[in-house]
Amino acid sequence: MEPMRTHGEFRIRVKKDYTVFSSAHFITFAGHRCESLHGHNYRVGVALDGAIDEDGWYVLDFSFIKKLMRQLCDEIDHKVLLPLENPKLGIVTTDGTVRVDYEGKQRYVFPARDCALLPIPNTTVEMLARHLAKRLLTELGEANIAHLTAIEMEVEESFGQSATYRGTLA
Protein backbone atom coordinates (compact mmCIF):
# COMPACT_ATOMS: atom_id res chain seq x y z
CA MET A 1 0.00 0.00 0.00
CA GLU A 2 1.34 3.42 -0.99
CA PRO A 3 1.68 5.98 1.85
CA MET A 4 -0.88 8.76 1.87
CA ARG A 5 0.52 12.06 0.64
CA THR A 6 -0.77 15.27 2.06
CA HIS A 7 -0.45 18.79 0.80
CA GLY A 8 -0.90 21.66 3.14
CA GLU A 9 0.38 24.82 4.63
CA PHE A 10 1.57 25.98 7.96
CA ARG A 11 0.65 29.00 10.04
CA ILE A 12 2.97 30.87 12.35
CA ARG A 13 1.86 33.42 14.95
CA VAL A 14 3.75 36.20 16.68
CA LYS A 15 2.26 38.18 19.55
CA LYS A 16 4.86 39.36 22.04
CA ASP A 17 4.91 41.70 25.02
CA TYR A 18 6.81 44.23 22.88
CA THR A 19 4.48 44.15 19.85
CA VAL A 20 2.56 46.99 21.43
CA PHE A 21 2.18 50.72 20.99
CA SER A 22 0.63 53.48 23.06
CA SER A 23 -0.94 56.17 20.92
CA ALA A 24 -3.57 58.89 20.89
CA HIS A 25 -6.35 59.05 18.33
CA PHE A 26 -9.91 60.08 17.67
CA ILE A 27 -12.52 58.68 15.30
CA THR A 28 -14.97 60.51 13.08
CA PHE A 29 -18.38 58.87 12.99
CA ALA A 30 -21.26 58.87 10.53
CA GLY A 31 -23.20 62.08 10.63
CA HIS A 32 -21.43 64.99 12.25
CA ARG A 33 -19.64 63.48 15.22
CA CYS A 34 -15.98 63.50 16.08
CA GLU A 35 -14.93 61.91 19.33
CA SER A 36 -12.47 63.51 21.74
CA LEU A 37 -8.77 62.83 21.55
CA HIS A 38 -7.88 59.88 23.78
CA GLY A 39 -5.35 57.06 23.92
CA HIS A 40 -4.97 53.31 24.07
CA ASN A 41 -2.29 50.78 24.87
CA TYR A 42 -2.60 48.69 21.71
CA ARG A 43 -1.43 45.07 21.39
CA VAL A 44 -0.61 43.58 18.00
CA GLY A 45 -0.38 39.99 16.78
CA VAL A 46 0.21 38.53 13.36
CA ALA A 47 -0.38 35.12 11.77
CA LEU A 48 1.25 34.17 8.47
CA ASP A 49 0.32 31.17 6.32
CA GLY A 50 2.66 29.62 3.84
CA ALA A 51 4.73 26.74 2.65
CA ILE A 52 7.80 25.46 4.43
CA ASP A 53 11.16 26.85 3.36
CA GLU A 54 13.00 23.58 2.91
CA ASP A 55 16.39 25.14 3.66
CA GLY A 56 15.36 25.87 7.24
CA TRP A 57 12.17 23.79 7.55
CA TYR A 58 10.10 26.73 8.75
CA VAL A 59 7.64 29.23 7.23
CA LEU A 60 9.74 32.19 8.38
CA ASP A 61 12.39 32.72 10.98
CA PHE A 62 10.59 33.95 14.11
CA SER A 63 13.41 36.34 14.97
CA PHE A 64 12.96 38.08 11.60
CA ILE A 65 9.20 38.54 12.05
CA LYS A 66 9.61 39.69 15.66
CA LYS A 67 12.12 42.32 14.55
CA LEU A 68 9.80 43.60 11.81
CA MET A 69 6.77 43.69 14.12
CA ARG A 70 8.69 45.60 16.77
CA GLN A 71 9.84 48.09 14.11
CA LEU A 72 6.27 48.63 12.86
CA CYS A 73 4.94 49.16 16.38
CA ASP A 74 7.80 51.53 17.24
CA GLU A 75 6.95 53.68 14.20
CA ILE A 76 3.59 54.64 15.72
CA ASP A 77 4.37 54.29 19.44
CA HIS A 78 3.77 57.46 21.50
CA LYS A 79 2.30 59.29 18.51
CA VAL A 80 -0.98 60.94 17.66
CA LEU A 81 -2.45 58.76 14.89
CA LEU A 82 -3.94 60.85 12.09
CA PRO A 83 -5.83 59.41 9.08
CA LEU A 84 -4.78 61.17 5.87
CA GLU A 85 -7.65 59.71 3.80
CA ASN A 86 -10.51 60.99 5.96
CA PRO A 87 -12.69 63.42 3.92
CA LYS A 88 -13.97 65.10 7.11
CA LEU A 89 -10.46 66.08 8.20
CA GLY A 90 -8.08 68.66 6.85
CA ILE A 91 -4.53 67.80 7.86
CA VAL A 92 -1.78 70.29 7.02
CA THR A 93 1.87 70.11 8.03
CA THR A 94 3.73 73.44 8.21
CA ASP A 95 6.55 74.90 10.25
CA GLY A 96 7.03 71.77 12.34
CA THR A 97 3.35 71.48 13.28
CA VAL A 98 0.38 69.47 12.12
CA ARG A 99 -2.94 71.31 12.04
CA VAL A 100 -6.11 69.26 12.05
CA ASP A 101 -9.47 70.71 11.01
CA TYR A 102 -12.73 68.82 11.39
CA GLU A 103 -15.27 69.82 8.73
CA GLY A 104 -13.50 73.15 8.25
CA LYS A 105 -13.17 74.09 11.92
CA GLN A 106 -9.77 74.02 13.58
CA ARG A 107 -9.62 71.21 16.10
CA TYR A 108 -5.99 70.46 17.00
CA VAL A 109 -2.41 71.64 16.50
CA PHE A 110 0.34 69.10 17.26
CA PRO A 111 4.13 69.09 16.98
CA ALA A 112 4.85 67.21 13.74
CA ARG A 113 7.38 64.93 15.48
CA ASP A 114 4.56 63.65 17.71
CA CYS A 115 2.29 62.59 14.84
CA ALA A 116 1.99 59.50 12.66
CA LEU A 117 0.28 60.47 9.40
CA LEU A 118 -1.29 57.25 8.15
CA PRO A 119 -2.70 56.42 4.69
CA ILE A 120 -6.04 55.26 6.13
CA PRO A 121 -9.58 56.74 6.25
CA ASN A 122 -10.04 56.52 10.04
CA THR A 123 -8.01 55.40 13.04
CA THR A 124 -10.26 52.48 13.96
CA VAL A 125 -8.63 49.20 14.99
CA GLU A 126 -9.89 47.72 11.71
CA MET A 127 -7.96 50.28 9.67
CA LEU A 128 -4.90 50.06 11.92
CA ALA A 129 -4.88 46.26 11.45
CA ARG A 130 -5.07 46.63 7.67
CA HIS A 131 -2.38 49.32 7.68
CA LEU A 132 0.02 47.20 9.74
CA ALA A 133 -0.65 44.15 7.55
CA LYS A 134 0.18 46.14 4.41
CA ARG A 135 3.31 47.59 6.02
CA LEU A 136 4.49 44.13 7.06
CA LEU A 137 3.84 42.73 3.57
CA THR A 138 5.83 45.60 2.07
CA GLU A 139 8.77 44.81 4.35
CA LEU A 140 8.53 41.09 3.52
CA GLY A 141 8.42 41.90 -0.21
CA GLU A 142 11.55 44.02 0.10
CA ALA A 143 13.21 40.99 1.73
CA ASN A 144 12.17 38.87 -1.30
CA ILE A 145 9.85 36.67 0.75
CA ALA A 146 7.20 35.48 -1.67
CA HIS A 147 6.03 32.06 -0.46
CA LEU A 148 3.32 33.30 1.92
CA THR A 149 -0.34 32.75 1.09
CA ALA A 150 -2.25 34.63 3.81
CA ILE A 151 -1.89 37.14 6.62
CA GLU A 152 -3.98 37.93 9.68
CA MET A 153 -3.14 41.05 11.67
CA GLU A 154 -4.92 41.63 14.98
CA VAL A 155 -4.93 44.96 16.81
CA GLU A 156 -6.39 45.08 20.30
CA GLU A 157 -7.22 48.53 21.70
CA SER A 158 -8.30 47.35 25.12
CA PHE A 159 -8.75 44.00 26.82
CA GLY A 160 -11.33 41.97 24.89
CA GLN A 161 -11.76 44.58 22.15
CA SER A 162 -9.89 43.97 18.90
CA ALA A 163 -10.17 43.70 15.14
CA THR A 164 -8.42 41.35 12.73
CA TYR A 165 -7.60 42.03 9.10
CA ARG A 166 -7.30 38.92 6.90
CA GLY A 167 -5.74 39.00 3.47
CA THR A 168 -4.82 36.37 0.93
CA LEU A 169 -1.70 36.76 -1.13
CA ALA A 170 -1.37 35.91 -4.78
Secondary structure, 3 states (H helix, E strand, C coil): CCCCCCCCCEEEEECCCCCEEEEEECCEECCCEECCCEEEEEEEEEEEEECCECCCCECCCHHHHHHHHHHHHHHHCCCEEEECCCCCEEEEEECCEEEEEECCEEEEEEEHHHEEEECCCCCCHHHHHHHHHHHHHHHHHHCCCCCEEEEEEEEEEECCEEEEEEEECC
